[in-house]
Amino acid sequence: MDRDYNNPPMPKITFLGAAGTVTGSKYLIEAKGKRLLIDCGLFQGGKELTQRNWAPLPQNPASFDFVVLTHAHLDHTGYLPRLVSGGFRGPIFANAATQELCGLLLPDSAHLMEEDADNATRHGYSSHKPALPLYTQDQAAATLKRFAPLPRLGECRISPEFLIRSHDAGHILGSSSLELVITEDGKNTTILFSGDIGRYGQPLLKDPERPPRADFVLCESTYGDRDHPTVPPPDEALAEVINRVARRGGVIVVPAFAVDRTQLLIYDIRQLERARRIPPLPIYMDSPMAIDVTEIYRKHREDLKIGTEELSANASSTQAVHVMRSPEESKQINQVHTPAIIISASGMATGGRVLHHLSQRLPDARNCVLLAGFQAEGTRGRALEDGAKLVQIHGETVPVRAEVVNLRQFSAHGGRSELMRWLGGIPAPPRQIFLVHGEPAAAQALEATIKTELRWNVTVANYLQSVDLNAG
């Protein structure tokens, strides 16, 4: 879409992603002829969703002036290299922790895409000859050069039209809810972007910060239709799984979210070992990035409840943590036939090295796949969670005989009650709430809850919908 400087658009928002689904977060704000994108994430899930990553963006990337990020997860940042290669030349604003995490996540994402494309070409299960990655490591590196600083908390005026205030969202390190103040013709309009709201009372991260007043609110709705189980408690649930699988001589495979879930799991495993509630098991971390992420956590204690020394000790003091950096080291795990824990990317089993471990371990009923986060529709993780008896991996059909467990107690997303707690902290009713970042059933359930309990104006956002913020 080309600019029209003679007739600049009134303030408006367009939902370019995370509307009707939990991935692909992209929200375009237009005011006084300037265009700001909040988040720039990958679509993840089934073919229909992932094809959106390959299709041209509905808006011309070269026409965007700024990008501001809520946090580093790929469903909020993973499309950035495509945006830059498509012509975006503006700054990408993010706080220091988010920049450092993106410095790991984006190149790693590109590496996995290149690796998967190579596998597809070698094994002939791609319709393209040769198979291509969505973007390359060089394109990821070029993207990182466009990053610009944003304060962890407090405000930053990125242009005369746009002022950003950041608030801790408690989801992962550096995660923020963003308060955007739009100034146009002497009038201010405030939009609050929840980002991903974290959990309350977690051992590592601080609670989500109380949100400010806003005219409009975009609220995530990932778990808008349910709360996370509280019985048994997370540590007890984890101990039960580890002890059960170890007794039968099995191996636990954890599709890894390298940021936050890996750190929390290792922390809890170490606490259970110390208390002698589980046997000490070797951990094969086939996600070297997770170790690097832990070091970033240590640097940014402003987000943490525990001391960095405690995090360091718990990250490195399990019975044996084997960091598998090369593909050759990864393949050595195939020779492990005694109880162990394998942590490997990616978190929804959409790609990466974990697919090799699933292919190896799923056919054995002694083993267990431990899911520790949301599994989007269309992903292998969701298929496993839903009880699939067969899954496709690298063009082959793999039988599922292993136990599959999703410990939702370890989710980094707030459940329905936690989302309502966050919304209830807003000092006054907004003009309108838009529900995003949720599958339809979850978003619609949260919409009904908000209408019943808060009696606020709320609607579920639609993909590619544009809303004039001055209307009404």
C-alpha positions in Angstrom: 0.0 0.0 0.0 1.5 3.3 -1.1 1.3 6.5 1.1 -1.1 9.2 0.3 0.5 12.3 1.8 -2.4 14.6 0.6 -5.0 12.5 2.5 -3.2 11.0 5.5 -5.3 8.3 7.2 -7.1 9.0 10.4 -5.7 7.0 13.4 -6.6 3.4 12.7 -5.5 -0.1 13.4 -5.3 -3.1 11.1 -5.0 -6.6 12.4 -2.3 -8.3 10.2 -2.0 -11.3 12.4 -2.9 -13.1 15.7 -6.6 -12.5 14.9 -8.5 -15.8 14.9 -5.3 -17.6 15.8 -2.6 -17.5 18.5 0.3 -16.8 16.2 1.6 -14.2 13.7 1.1 -11.1 15.9 1.2 -8.0 13.7 -0.8 -4.8 14.5 -0.5 -1.8 12.1 -1.2 1.6 13.5 -1.5 4.6 11.2 -1.6 8.3 12.2 -0.6 11.5 10.5 0.8 9.6 7.5 3.1 7.5 9.7 2.9 3.7 10.0 3.9 1.8 13.1 3.9 -2.0 13.4 3.5 -3.5 16.9 5.1 -7.0 16.8 6.0 -8.9 13.6 5.5 -12.6 14.3 5.5 -15.9 12.4 2.3 -17.8 11.8 2.6 -21.3 13.2 0.3 -24.2 12.8 -1.4 -25.8 9.8 -0.6 -25.3 6.1 -3.2 -22.6 5.7 -1.6 -20.5 8.4 2.1 -21.1 7.5 1.3 -20.2 3.9 0.6 -16.7 5.1 4.4 -16.5 5.9 5.2 -17.1 2.3 2.5 -14.9 0.7 3.2 -11.2 0.3 2.3 -9.2 3.3 -1.1 -7.4 2.7 0.7 -4.1 3.3 4.0 -3.0 1.7 6.8 -3.4 4.2 8.6 -0.5 2.6 5.8 1.8 3.7 6.2 1.0 7.4 8.1 3.6 9.4 8.7 1.8 12.8 8.4 -1.6 14.5 8.0 -2.0 18.3 8.2 -5.4 19.9 6.4 -6.6 23.0 8.8 -9.6 23.5 11.1 -12.0 21.8 9.0 -15.1 21.1 9.0 -16.0 17.4 5.2 -15.7 17.0 5.9 -12.0 17.8 9.2 -11.5 16.1 9.9 -14.3 13.7 8.6 -12.5 10.6 11.1 -9.6 11.0 13.7 -11.0 8.5 10.9 -11.3 5.8 9.8 -7.7 6.6 13.4 -6.4 6.2 14.1 -8.4 3.1 10.8 -7.1 1.7 11.9 -3.5 1.9 11.4 -2.3 5.5 14.2 0.2 6.4 13.0 1.7 9.7 14.1 1.1 13.2 12.9 -2.0 15.3 12.5 -0.8 18.9 13.0 -3.3 21.7 14.3 -3.3 25.2 17.8 -4.7 25.9 16.7 -8.2 27.0 14.4 -8.6 24.0 17.2 -7.5 21.7 19.6 -10.0 23.2 17.0 -12.8 23.0 16.2 -11.9 19.4 20.0 -12.0 18.8 19.7 -15.8 19.6 16.2 -16.6 18.4 16.2 -15.1 14.9 19.5 -16.6 13.7 18.5 -19.9 15.3 15.1 -19.8 13.5 16.9 -19.2 10.2 19.3 -22.0 10.9 16.4 -24.4 11.6 14.7 -23.3 8.5 17.8 -23.9 6.4 18.3 -27.3 8.1 14.7 -28.3 7.5 14.9 -27.1 3.8 18.1 -29.2 3.4 16.3 -32.3 4.9 13.3 -31.7 2.7 15.5 -31.6 -0.4 17.5 -34.7 0.5 14.4 -36.8 1.4 12.2 -35.4 -1.3 9.2 -34.4 0.8 9.0 -30.8 -0.5 7.0 -29.6 -3.5 9.9 -27.2 -4.3 13.1 -28.4 -5.9 15.3 -27.5 -4.0 13.3 -26.6 -0.9 13.9 -23.1 0.3 14.0 -21.6 3.8 11.6 -18.8 4.6 14.7 -16.7 5.3 18.4 -17.2 5.8 20.9 -16.6 8.6 22.3 -13.7 6.5 18.8 -12.1 6.4 18.4 -12.6 10.1 21.8 -10.9 10.7 20.8 -8.0 8.6 17.5 -7.7 10.6 19.4 -7.5 13.9 21.3 -4.4 12.6 18.0 -2.5 12.5 17.3 -2.8 16.2 17.0 0.4 18.3 16.8 0.8 22.1 13.6 1.0 24.1 13.6 1.4 27.9 12.6 -1.6 29.9 10.1 0.5 31.8 9.0 4.1 31.3 8.5 6.0 28.1 10.1 6.6 24.7 8.9 9.1 22.1 9.8 7.4 18.8 8.2 10.2 16.7 6.0 13.3 17.1 3.0 11.0 16.5 3.9 8.0 18.7 4.9 7.8 22.4 5.5 4.3 23.9 5.4 3.4 27.6 6.5 -0.1 28.6 5.0 -2.1 31.4 6.3 -5.5 32.7 4.0 -8.3 31.4 5.6 -11.1 33.4 5.6 -13.6 30.5 9.3 -14.1 29.6 12.4 -12.0 30.2 11.9 -8.5 28.8 8.2 -9.1 28.0 6.1 -5.9 28.0 2.6 -4.6 27.7 2.9 -1.5 25.5 1.0 1.7 26.1 0.9 3.7 22.8 -0.1 7.3 22.9 -1.0 8.6 19.4 -0.9 12.4 19.0 -2.8 13.8 16.0 -4.1 17.3 15.5 -3.6 18.1 19.2 -5.6 15.0 20.3 -4.2 12.1 22.2 -5.5 8.5 21.7 -4.1 5.7 23.9 -3.9 2.0 22.9 -2.8 -0.6 25.3 -1.3 -3.8 23.8 -1.2 -6.6 26.4 1.5 -8.5 24.6 1.4 -12.0 26.2 0.3 -11.8 29.8 2.3 -14.0 32.2 1.5 -15.9 35.3 1.1 -14.6 38.8 3.1 -16.2 41.6 5.7 -17.9 39.4 9.1 -18.7 40.9 11.4 -17.0 38.4 9.6 -13.9 37.0 7.9 -11.0 38.6 4.1 -10.7 38.4 2.5 -8.8 35.5 2.5 -5.0 36.2 -0.9 -3.4 36.8 -2.0 -1.9 33.5 -2.7 1.8 32.9 -5.8 3.6 31.6 -6.4 3.4 27.9 -8.9 4.3 25.2 -8.5 1.0 23.4 -7.0 -2.3 24.6 -5.7 -5.3 22.6 -5.8 -8.2 25.0 -4.4 -11.7 24.2 -6.8 -14.6 24.7 -4.7 -17.7 24.4 -6.3 -19.3 27.5 -9.4 -17.2 27.5 -11.6 -20.3 27.9 -9.9 -22.0 30.8 -7.7 -21.8 33.8 -4.5 -23.8 34.3 -4.8 -26.7 36.7 -3.6 -26.0 40.3 -3.9 -29.6 41.5 -1.4 -31.2 41.6 1.0 -28.3 42.0 3.6 -27.9 39.2 6.5 -29.5 41.2 4.4 -32.4 42.2 3.0 -33.0 38.7 6.6 -32.9 37.3 7.9 -35.3 39.9 5.0 -37.7 39.2 5.9 -37.8 35.5 9.7 -38.2 36.0 9.3 -40.9 38.6 6.7 -42.8 36.5 8.8 -42.8 33.3 12.1 -43.5 35.2 10.6 -46.6 36.9 9.7 -48.1 33.5 13.1 -47.3 32.0 11.8 -44.7 29.6 13.2 -41.4 28.2 11.3 -38.1 28.5 11.4 -35.9 25.4 10.6 -32.2 26.0 9.9 -30.1 22.9 11.6 -27.0 24.2 10.6 -23.4 24.4 14.2 -22.2 24.9 13.1 -19.0 26.6 11.7 -19.3 30.1 10.2 -22.8 30.0 13.6 -24.5 29.8 15.0 -22.3 32.6 11.9 -23.0 34.8 12.0 -26.8 34.1 15.6 -27.1 34.9 15.2 -25.0 38.0 12.3 -27.2 39.2 14.1 -30.5 38.3 17.1 -29.3 40.4 14.8 -28.5 43.3 13.2 -31.9 43.1 16.6 -33.6 43.0 17.8 -31.6 46.0 14.7 -32.7 48.0 15.3 -36.3 46.7 11.8 -36.4 45.3 13.1 -37.7 42.0 16.2 -39.8 40.9 19.0 -37.8 39.4 18.8 -38.2 35.7 21.1 -37.0 32.9 19.7 -34.1 30.9 20.5 -33.9 27.2 20.0 -30.3 26.2 19.8 -30.5 22.4 19.0 -26.8 22.3 22.3 -25.0 23.0 20.5 -21.8 22.6 18.7 -22.5 25.9 22.0 -22.3 27.7 22.8 -19.0 26.1 19.3 -17.8 27.0 20.0 -18.7 30.7 23.1 -16.4 30.6 20.9 -13.6 29.3 18.5 -14.3 32.2 21.4 -13.9 34.6 22.3 -10.5 33.1 18.8 -9.1 33.5 17.9 -9.6 37.1 15.4 -6.7 37.0 12.8 -9.1 35.8 13.6 -11.9 38.2 12.3 -12.8 41.7 15.3 -15.0 42.5 19.0 -14.1 42.6 21.1 -14.6 39.5 23.4 -16.9 41.5 20.5 -19.2 42.3 19.5 -19.3 38.7 23.0 -20.1 37.6 23.4 -22.8 40.2 20.1 -24.4 39.2 20.8 -24.2 35.5 24.1 -26.0 35.8 24.0 -28.2 38.8 21.7 -31.0 37.8 23.1 -34.5 37.9 24.5 -34.2 34.4 23.6 -31.6 31.7 25.0 -32.5 28.4 24.9 -29.7 25.9 24.6 -31.0 22.4 25.8 -28.2 20.0 26.5 -30.0 16.8 24.3 -32.3 14.7 26.8 -35.1 15.4 26.4 -34.7 19.1 22.7 -34.6 18.7 22.7 -38.0 16.9 24.6 -39.5 19.9 21.5 -39.2 22.0 20.0 -42.0 19.9 22.3 -44.4 21.7 20.8 -43.5 25.1 18.7 -46.4 26.3 18.4 -45.7 30.1 16.2 -43.1 31.8 17.0 -39.6 30.8 15.5 -36.2 29.8 16.0 -34.7 26.4 15.2 -31.0 25.9 15.2 -29.9 22.3 13.7 -27.3 19.9 11.1 -26.5 18.8 8.4 -26.0 21.5 5.4 -27.0 19.3 7.3 -29.7 17.4 6.9 -27.7 14.2 10.6 -28.2 13.2 14.1 -28.5 14.5 16.1 -31.2 16.1 13.2 -32.4 18.4 11.6 -34.0 15.3 14.5 -36.5 15.2 14.1 -37.4 18.9 10.3 -37.8 18.5 10.8 -40.0 15.5 13.2 -42.1 17.6 11.2 -42.2 20.8 7.5 -42.0 20.0 7.2 -45.7 18.9 8.3 -47.0 22.4 5.6 -47.1 25.1 8.2 -46.7 27.9 8.9 -43.2 26.8 7.1 -39.9 27.4 6.7 -36.7 25.5 6.3 -33.8 28.0 4.6 -30.8 26.5 5.1 -27.7 28.7 3.3 -24.9 26.9 0.5 -24.0 24.5 0.3 -26.1 21.3 -1.4 -24.2 18.5 -3.9 -25.8 16.1 -2.2 -27.6 13.2 1.1 -28.3 15.0 2.5 -31.7 15.8 2.4 -30.7 19.4 -1.3 -30.2 19.2 -1.8 -33.5 17.3 0.1 -35.3 20.1 -1.8 -33.5 22.8 -5.1 -34.5 21.1 -4.1 -38.2 21.1 -2.9 -38.8 17.5 -1.9 -42.4 17.0 0.3 -41.5 14.0 2.3 -38.3 13.1 4.1 -37.3 10.0 7.8 -36.5 10.5 10.2 -35.8 7.7 7.8 -37.4 5.2 7.4 -40.6 7.1 4.6 -41.9 9.3 5.6 -42.5 12.9 3.4 -44.5 15.3 2.7 -42.8 18.7 3.0 -45.4 21.5 4.8 -43.2 24.0 2.9 -41.4 26.8 2.1 -37.8 26.0 1.6 -35.4 28.9 0.9 -31.6 28.8 1.8 -30.0 32.1 -0.3 -26.9 31.7 0.9 -25.8 35.1 4.1 -24.8 33.4 2.4 -22.5 30.8 3.9 -19.0 30.5 0.5 -17.6 29.5 -2.0 -16.4 32.1 -5.2 -18.5 32.3 -8.7 -17.0 32.1 -8.7 -15.8 35.7 -5.3 -14.2 35.3 -6.3 -12.4 32.2 -9.4 -11.1 34.0 -7.2 -10.1 36.9 -5.0 -8.1 34.6 -7.9 -6.5 32.8 -9.6 -5.7 36.1 -6.6 -3.6 37.0 -7.2 -1.1 34.3 -8.4 2.1 36.2 -11.4 2.9 34.0 -13.4 1.2 31.3 -11.8 1.5 27.8 -13.8 2.6 24.9 -13.2 -0.8 23.3 -11.4 -4.0 23.9 -10.2 -6.1 21.0 -9.4 -9.7 21.7 -6.4 -11.1 19.8 -3.9 -13.9 20.0 -6.4 -16.7 20.6 -8.2 -19.4 18.8 -11.9 -18.6 18.1 -13.3 -20.7 21.0 -10.9 -19.2 23.5 -11.4 -15.6 22.3 -15.2 -15.9 22.3 -15.3 -17.4 25.8 -13.2 -14.5 27.1 -15.4 -12.1 25.3 -18.4 -13.5 27.1 -16.6 -13.4 30.5 -15.7 -9.7 30.0 -19.2 -8.8 29.0 -20.6 -10.6 32.0 -18.1 -9.6 34.7 -16.9 -6.2 33.6 -19.7 -5.0 31.3 -17.1 -3.4 28.9 -17.3 -3.0 25.2 -15.4 -6.0 23.7 -15.1 -7.7 20.4 -13.0 -10.4 18.8 -10.7 -9.0 16.2 -10.8 -10.4 12.6 -7.8 -11.0 10.4 -7.1 -8.0 8.1 -9.9 -6.0 9.8 -9.2 -2.2 10.0 -10.7 0.0 12.6 -11.0 3.8 12.6 -10.0 4.8 16.1 -11.9 8.1 15.8 -15.2 6.5 14.9 -17.9 6.7 17.5 
